[in-house]
Amino acid sequence: MTQELEVQDNSAKYYEEQRYVGTGLKYHKYIIDRMTQNGTLLKGKILDVGCGTGILPRLYPTKDIIGVDASREMLKYNPGLAVHGNAEALDFNPDMFDTVFCRSVLHHLPNPEQALVEFRRVLKSGGNLLLWETNKSWLATFIRKLTQHGGRFSEYHTAFSDLPKLVQKYFKIEKVKYQGFLSYPLFGFPDIIPIADYIPFGNTAFKICNRVDDILSLTPILRRMSWAIQVTAKKV
């Protein structure tokens, strides 16, 4: 994973100074609040896998969160309790956590299934797994090919054609939601394409895009065209 680590190390400053400020922060907070039901699913001792610069402890500073990330540069910006480590070989005891939170990490790994095995190992029985990942569709693939250039993407960067099928091998799935038809490409990557800077009435546009996304996510024919997929699951 040498190339992927280089990408993450080089991206740390972009995340801190561009992605998680302003409209970018507002969008990612919106996604995380949705994932966690405004924090109510972040129960007990929480493992934040791929914690990066620490957006989760910043949003929920009173929660008992331990972060782990492979990028030491990312960890330099993280204000919470975080350690250096590998999602595919977690250095934690079995049955240690009540919640595993993993947002936009699996698609960077050479073996995402092994990470799921590790998540199950460190979760207590009945513990929550909160995932948010890239979804593979022809529209998302086309746009990604236009934007994935330079040193910000490695050979491991991919998307999932059927994430629930993979997750259900190890967990009981409780919720699947497709997201990010408009908001994800428009507001999620200000450090790569600052489209939001050129959208008039930004706050209103943000709300409209999120509302349209909600409607499209309920449409069976269209929802699989989304950029991302959210999976909530439980260890049984």
PyMOL commands that set and color helices and strands:
alter all, ss='L'
color gray80, all
select helices_A, chain A and resi 2-19+22-36+55-59+72-77+106-108+112-122+138-147+150-152+163-167+183-187+195-198+202-217+220-223
alter helices_A, ss='H'
color red, helices_A
select strands_A, chain A and resi 45-49+64-69+81-84+97-103+123-134+172-179+228-234
alter strands_A, ss='S'
color yellow, strands_A
deselect
rebuild
show_as cartoon
